[in-house]
Amino acid sequence: MREDGWEYYGAQLYPEFDAFWSVLSELKQLDETSPLCKGGCGDPGCAIRACAISKELEVCALCDDFPCRLLKDFTARYPFLIENGERIRELGIETWLCEQDALVARGITNKSLIKH
């Protein structure tokens, strides 16, 4: 949106744009400062986050107990997470991230996966 100049003319088209832009800017800053949910993004009371922090894990897939009961409700909404976790265990996080970049380049995102 910034590349398209929305920060300069968005408010002329939409009265609520300044508030919207402020929220986007805050989200962007969180993305830059907190790369994972344990870094501060998301629900601060999340039991999954608390577990990962206590075990000093970057992702649940690296846990000996993966998949655990804490993931049950979460994976009901995002069923592909267990498969992703198993793939991370198989390939390692760095290779898996490269694989994800290739999927995104082809237009496959979490949102598109949820629809299926």
N, C-alpha and C positions, 0 to 999 in steps of 0.2 A: 504494500500500500504506500509505503514511503517512496519507493521508486516511481510510483505513479502520481505522486504529488498530493495525496489525500490530506496530509497534514496541513496543507495550505488552503485547500478549497472544500474540504469535507464539511466544515461548519456552515458553509454557504448553502449546501444541499440538504443537510440534516441538522436541525437545531440541537440534538443531543450528541452530536459528533464529538465535541470537546471532552465530554465525560467518557465516551467510548474510547477515544484516543488515549486518554489518561490510563484507563484500565489496560489497554493493549501495551502501553509503554511499561507499566508495572509488571505485566506478565513477561515481557521480553527481558526485563532486568532480572526477574527470578530465574529465567532460563539461563541467563549468562552467569549468575552467581550460585545457582543451586542445580547442578546437572542431574541429580537424582532426588527422589522424594525424601531420602534421608538427609539431604542437604538443606531442606527447609520448605520445599514446595509441597502442595497437597495438604491433606487433613492432618493437623498436628497430633490428633488423638488416635491416629490409625494404628491398630494393633500389629499390622504387618510391618509398618515402618519401625515400630518399637522393637519388634523381634529382630529385624535386620540390623538395627543399630546395636542391640545387645550382643548379637553374634558377630558384629563387625563385618557384615556382608555387603557387597555392592549390589547384588541381585539375589533373589530367593533361590534361583536355580543352582547357586553354588552351595546351598545348605544341604547337609546330610539328610535332613528330614523332608526335602522337597519331593513331591508336593505335600503340603501339610493341611490340617483342618482350617487354618487361618485363611488359606487361599480359596476355600470352598465357595463362599458367597461372592467373592471378587471374580472368580473364574466363571461363575454363572453368567455374569455380564460380559466377560471377555474370555470366551472358551478357548481361544487360541493361545492363551498365556501358558498353559501347561505344555502344549506342543512346542512353543518358543523356548520354554525353560529346558525341555529335554534336548532341544537343538543346541542351546548354549552349552549344556553339559557335554554334548558330543563334540562340538567344534571349538569351544572356547569363546569367550565374550568378544574378542577382537574380530575373529573370523565371522562370527554371527552378525556383528555390527556391519561389516562390509556386505554381507549377504542382504541385510535390511536396506542398506543404501541402494543396492541394485534393484530391490523391489520397489522402493520409492521412485526411482528413476523410471520404472515402468508404470507408475501411477497406482501402485498397490499400497494402501495405507491402512491403519487400524480402523478407520471409519469404513472403508470398503469391506474389510474383513467382518466387521460387526453385522453388516447387512446380509451376509451369506449364512 
